[in-house]
Amino acid sequence: MDSRHSAVAANVLLGLSYGSREAALKEDYPRVLALLSGHFIGMEEGFAAMRSLSRQKVRLQLWPEQRLLSAMSAGELAGRAGVDDILLPGRSSPPSPAGGDADALFIPVLSLPLLSRLTVLDTGHPFVSLIVQSLCAGKPVAALALGAEPEHYCWGEQGLSHATPLLKDEIRAMAHKIEGFGIRLLEPGQAGSWLSGGKAPQKKQVLTAEDIYAAHRLGRTSIVLNGPAVITPLARDAARQYGIELI
């Protein structure tokens, strides 16, 4: 059997293996899709973060850049990441624009090329397109920030600590910008508790008649409710009386 046929057979066996593992997982676990880019810093930390995340109650799937598959086999990538499934050319197609079945996105390696594409919302790149649409859909998106922290000791260990202040400032500014988009930046030790330690449940608002009277005095014609709310009967009556729309 030549090497090409061996590679095809390996991918088929890998797919069967992952299929059986995935079927054994509980359906109510959140699905997390990891978007893996190659970079000169943070690869080992990214793999460790995925392994840490995979030990939580999640269904972790990996979508690697094509060029990574030229440097590492699919089996090696899957083993180092500890994923439940991997998207491979010819076996799986990329997720749908809205993120498919993924409940959250994780970026284990925040490479500078991906970071710069994100800051300009270059949705021609499949990772950026998926990230932007997932953010717009309200899905959690997090990234290991190491690739955007030029002061981190890991950069010094790689002999990369001599960047000029301006270059460091530009990298930090890009990281700050994507954080403003809604991407949560994590330290290496935070990946495992990222989803389980999420935001506390949002408390319900209580809208009373006094709130309606106050809105009327201010000349408002509508009240926007941010999330779950309890509207008292008197508040509903007052809203109808003064023509105030509850949104």
LUMBAKOL-407283 format. One record per residue (C-alpha): x, y, z. Coordinates in steps of 0.2 Angstrom, whole numbers, plus 5000, padded with zeros to 4 digits. Layout:
N
+------+------+------+
:   c1 :   c2 :   c3 :
+------+------+------+
:    X :    Y :    Z :
...
+------+------+------+
This chain:
247
+------+------+------+
:   c1 :   c2 :   c3 :
+------+------+------+
: 5000 : 5000 : 5000 :
: 5008 : 5017 : 4995 :
: 5009 : 5032 : 5007 :
: 4993 : 5040 : 4999 :
: 4982 : 5025 : 5002 :
: 4989 : 5023 : 5019 :
: 4985 : 5041 : 5023 :
: 4967 : 5039 : 5017 :
: 4965 : 5023 : 5027 :
: 4972 : 5032 : 5043 :
: 4959 : 5046 : 5040 :
: 4945 : 5033 : 5039 :
: 4950 : 5024 : 5055 :
: 4952 : 5041 : 5063 :
: 4935 : 5046 : 5058 :
: 4927 : 5030 : 5064 :
: 4936 : 5032 : 5081 :
: 4930 : 5049 : 5084 :
: 4912 : 5045 : 5078 :
: 4911 : 5031 : 5092 :
: 4919 : 5043 : 5105 :
: 4907 : 5057 : 5100 :
: 4892 : 5046 : 5101 :
: 4896 : 5041 : 5119 :
: 4896 : 5059 : 5125 :
: 4881 : 5066 : 5133 :
: 4870 : 5076 : 5121 :
: 4867 : 5090 : 5133 :
: 4886 : 5095 : 5134 :
: 4890 : 5111 : 5125 :
: 4899 : 5110 : 5109 :
: 4915 : 5120 : 5108 :
: 4924 : 5122 : 5091 :
: 4943 : 5126 : 5093 :
: 4950 : 5136 : 5078 :
: 4968 : 5132 : 5077 :
: 4981 : 5143 : 5068 :
: 5000 : 5140 : 5067 :
: 5011 : 5153 : 5076 :
: 5029 : 5156 : 5081 :
: 5023 : 5158 : 5099 :
: 5010 : 5149 : 5110 :
: 5008 : 5132 : 5101 :
: 5012 : 5121 : 5116 :
: 5002 : 5132 : 5128 :
: 4987 : 5131 : 5115 :
: 4988 : 5112 : 5115 :
: 4988 : 5111 : 5134 :
: 4973 : 5123 : 5135 :
: 4963 : 5112 : 5123 :
: 4967 : 5097 : 5133 :
: 4962 : 5106 : 5149 :
: 4946 : 5111 : 5141 :
: 4942 : 5094 : 5134 :
: 4942 : 5087 : 5152 :
: 4927 : 5098 : 5156 :
: 4909 : 5093 : 5152 :
: 4911 : 5099 : 5134 :
: 4911 : 5091 : 5116 :
: 4927 : 5098 : 5109 :
: 4930 : 5099 : 5090 :
: 4945 : 5105 : 5081 :
: 4946 : 5114 : 5065 :
: 4965 : 5117 : 5061 :
: 4972 : 5128 : 5047 :
: 4976 : 5118 : 5031 :
: 4994 : 5122 : 5033 :
: 4995 : 5113 : 5050 :
: 4990 : 5097 : 5042 :
: 5005 : 5098 : 5031 :
: 5017 : 5099 : 5046 :
: 5007 : 5086 : 5058 :
: 4996 : 5072 : 5054 :
: 4978 : 5072 : 5059 :
: 4981 : 5059 : 5072 :
: 4995 : 5069 : 5080 :
: 4985 : 5085 : 5080 :
: 4970 : 5076 : 5088 :
: 4981 : 5067 : 5101 :
: 4990 : 5083 : 5106 :
: 4974 : 5093 : 5107 :
: 4963 : 5080 : 5116 :
: 4948 : 5083 : 5105 :
: 4933 : 5073 : 5102 :
: 4932 : 5077 : 5084 :
: 4942 : 5085 : 5070 :
: 4937 : 5093 : 5054 :
: 4948 : 5085 : 5040 :
: 4948 : 5089 : 5021 :
: 4938 : 5076 : 5012 :
: 4929 : 5069 : 5028 :
: 4921 : 5085 : 5036 :
: 4916 : 5101 : 5029 :
: 4919 : 5118 : 5038 :
: 4905 : 5123 : 5049 :
: 4890 : 5133 : 5043 :
: 4892 : 5152 : 5043 :
: 4882 : 5154 : 5060 :
: 4894 : 5141 : 5068 :
: 4884 : 5125 : 5065 :
: 4881 : 5115 : 5080 :
: 4895 : 5124 : 5090 :
: 4889 : 5133 : 5106 :
: 4905 : 5142 : 5109 :
: 4922 : 5145 : 5099 :
: 4939 : 5144 : 5107 :
: 4955 : 5151 : 5099 :
: 4969 : 5141 : 5107 :
: 4983 : 5151 : 5098 :
: 4980 : 5169 : 5094 :
: 4992 : 5171 : 5080 :
: 4997 : 5188 : 5074 :
: 4990 : 5185 : 5056 :
: 4973 : 5180 : 5064 :
: 4973 : 5194 : 5076 :
: 4977 : 5207 : 5062 :
: 4963 : 5200 : 5051 :
: 4951 : 5201 : 5066 :
: 4954 : 5219 : 5070 :
: 4949 : 5224 : 5052 :
: 4935 : 5211 : 5051 :
: 4942 : 5202 : 5036 :
: 4927 : 5190 : 5034 :
: 4935 : 5183 : 5018 :
: 4945 : 5172 : 5030 :
: 4934 : 5157 : 5036 :
: 4940 : 5159 : 5054 :
: 4936 : 5177 : 5055 :
: 4919 : 5175 : 5046 :
: 4914 : 5161 : 5059 :
: 4920 : 5172 : 5074 :
: 4911 : 5187 : 5068 :
: 4894 : 5178 : 5065 :
: 4896 : 5168 : 5081 :
: 4898 : 5185 : 5091 :
: 4883 : 5192 : 5082 :
: 4873 : 5177 : 5087 :
: 4878 : 5179 : 5105 :
: 4889 : 5164 : 5107 :
: 4904 : 5164 : 5118 :
: 4921 : 5167 : 5110 :
: 4937 : 5166 : 5119 :
: 4956 : 5166 : 5114 :
: 4972 : 5162 : 5123 :
: 4980 : 5179 : 5124 :
: 4998 : 5173 : 5124 :
: 5001 : 5177 : 5105 :
: 4996 : 5195 : 5109 :
: 5007 : 5198 : 5124 :
: 5024 : 5202 : 5119 :
: 5030 : 5205 : 5137 :
: 5025 : 5188 : 5142 :
: 5041 : 5177 : 5147 :
: 5037 : 5164 : 5134 :
: 5042 : 5177 : 5121 :
: 5059 : 5180 : 5129 :
: 5061 : 5161 : 5130 :
: 5060 : 5161 : 5111 :
: 5072 : 5175 : 5109 :
: 5057 : 5187 : 5104 :
: 5059 : 5200 : 5118 :
: 5067 : 5214 : 5107 :
: 5052 : 5221 : 5099 :
: 5052 : 5240 : 5099 :
: 5040 : 5249 : 5111 :
: 5029 : 5254 : 5096 :
: 5027 : 5237 : 5089 :
: 5022 : 5230 : 5106 :
: 5010 : 5244 : 5108 :
: 5002 : 5240 : 5091 :
: 5000 : 5222 : 5096 :
: 4992 : 5226 : 5113 :
: 4981 : 5238 : 5104 :
: 4975 : 5225 : 5092 :
: 4971 : 5213 : 5107 :
: 4962 : 5227 : 5116 :
: 4951 : 5230 : 5100 :
: 4946 : 5212 : 5098 :
: 4942 : 5211 : 5116 :
: 4930 : 5226 : 5113 :
: 4922 : 5215 : 5100 :
: 4917 : 5203 : 5113 :
: 4931 : 5190 : 5112 :
: 4936 : 5185 : 5130 :
: 4955 : 5185 : 5132 :
: 4962 : 5171 : 5143 :
: 4978 : 5167 : 5152 :
: 4984 : 5149 : 5149 :
: 4977 : 5143 : 5166 :
: 4960 : 5149 : 5163 :
: 4955 : 5138 : 5148 :
: 4948 : 5124 : 5158 :
: 4936 : 5135 : 5169 :
: 4932 : 5147 : 5155 :
: 4914 : 5140 : 5151 :
: 4910 : 5133 : 5168 :
: 4915 : 5149 : 5177 :
: 4905 : 5160 : 5165 :
: 4893 : 5174 : 5170 :
: 4881 : 5172 : 5184 :
: 4862 : 5170 : 5178 :
: 4854 : 5186 : 5174 :
: 4842 : 5192 : 5187 :
: 4824 : 5196 : 5181 :
: 4820 : 5214 : 5180 :
: 4804 : 5220 : 5189 :
: 4794 : 5233 : 5180 :
: 4782 : 5242 : 5191 :
: 4768 : 5256 : 5189 :
: 4780 : 5268 : 5197 :
: 4793 : 5265 : 5182 :
: 4779 : 5269 : 5170 :
: 4774 : 5285 : 5178 :
: 4793 : 5290 : 5179 :
: 4795 : 5286 : 5160 :
: 4779 : 5296 : 5156 :
: 4785 : 5311 : 5166 :
: 4801 : 5311 : 5156 :
: 4791 : 5310 : 5140 :
: 4797 : 5293 : 5135 :
: 4786 : 5283 : 5123 :
: 4795 : 5266 : 5125 :
: 4804 : 5256 : 5138 :
: 4817 : 5243 : 5132 :
: 4819 : 5228 : 5144 :
: 4836 : 5221 : 5144 :
: 4833 : 5202 : 5147 :
: 4820 : 5193 : 5157 :
: 4807 : 5204 : 5166 :
: 4792 : 5203 : 5177 :
: 4779 : 5216 : 5173 :
: 4766 : 5219 : 5186 :
: 4748 : 5221 : 5181 :
: 4747 : 5239 : 5186 :
: 4763 : 5243 : 5176 :
: 4754 : 5235 : 5160 :
: 4738 : 5245 : 5164 :
: 4749 : 5261 : 5166 :
: 4759 : 5258 : 5150 :
: 4742 : 5256 : 5140 :
: 4735 : 5272 : 5148 :
: 4750 : 5282 : 5143 :
: 4754 : 5274 : 5127 :
: 4771 : 5268 : 5132 :
: 4777 : 5253 : 5122 :
: 4787 : 5239 : 5132 :
: 4800 : 5232 : 5121 :
+------+------+------+
